Amino acid sequence: MDQIFEQLNEIIKNSSSKYYHYPVAAILECNDGTLFRGVNIETSSPASGICAERCAIFSAMAQGLRQEDFKRIYILNKTESNITPCFICRQALNDYCDSNLEIISYNNQGKTRKWLLKDLCVEAFEEDNLK
């Protein structure tokens, strides 16, 4: 069985999804092979929680890593669907990752779908839009 899939299934147990019952796990892989893990953490006020993808990338950034260090992100949910990052996560990924970041989504059976960030963020709001 795929080692990343196994790791995702292990860390998804750390998800705190008691409000919406939608656990998600993410692993951000860096160019040097370092892995940063994240899970979604829900709160009773939805906007104050965090998604697994942002949890993983913000953890990496807190350790000093940046855009040029990130290679791909793996995500897993516990349904038959292959999910994509939500639009808040897409914005964060767009702001802090290269547009060629690979996004690999696993469903509960281990089947995958793959995208590049740039394919999920067509006409994205970017830093230049703030000028």
KAKADA-V997834 format. One record per backbone hydrogen bond with DSSP energy under -0.5 kcal/mol. NH is the residue of the N-H (numbers start at 1). CO is the residue of the C=O. E is the energy in kcal/mol with one decimal. If there is no record, write none. Layout:
BEGIN
NH:CO:E
NH:CO:E
END
This chain:
BEGIN
6:2:-2.2
7:3:-2.3
8:4:-2.9
9:5:-2.2
10:6:-1.5
11:7:-2.7
12:8:-2.0
13:10:-0.9
14:11:-2.3
15:12:-1.6
16:40:-2.1
17:15:-0.7
21:17:-1.5
25:76:-2.3
26:38:-2.8
27:74:-2.2
28:36:-3.2
29:27:-0.6
29:72:-3.4
30:34:-2.8
31:69:-2.8
33:30:-2.1
36:28:-2.4
38:26:-2.4
40:24:-1.8
41:50:-2.7
42:16:-3.5
46:44:-0.7
48:45:-2.5
49:46:-1.3
50:41:-1.9
55:51:-2.2
56:52:-2.3
57:53:-2.4
58:54:-2.7
59:55:-1.5
60:56:-2.0
61:57:-2.4
62:58:-2.1
63:59:-0.8
63:60:-0.8
64:61:-1.7
65:60:-2.0
69:66:-3.1
70:66:-0.6
70:67:-1.2
71:29:-2.9
72:29:-1.6
73:102:-2.8
74:27:-2.9
75:104:-2.5
76:25:-2.2
77:106:-1.1
78:23:-0.7
83:81:-0.8
90:86:-2.6
91:87:-1.9
92:88:-2.0
93:89:-3.2
94:90:-2.8
95:91:-2.3
96:92:-1.9
97:93:-2.0
98:67:-0.5
101:98:-2.0
102:71:-1.6
103:115:-3.0
104:73:-2.8
104:102:-0.5
105:103:-0.5
105:113:-2.8
106:75:-3.2
107:111:-2.0
108:79:-2.9
110:107:-1.8
113:105:-1.6
115:103:-2.2
117:101:-2.3
118:99:-2.6
119:116:-1.3
120:116:-0.9
120:117:-1.1
121:117:-1.2
124:121:-1.2
129:126:-1.8
130:127:-1.9
131:128:-1.3
END
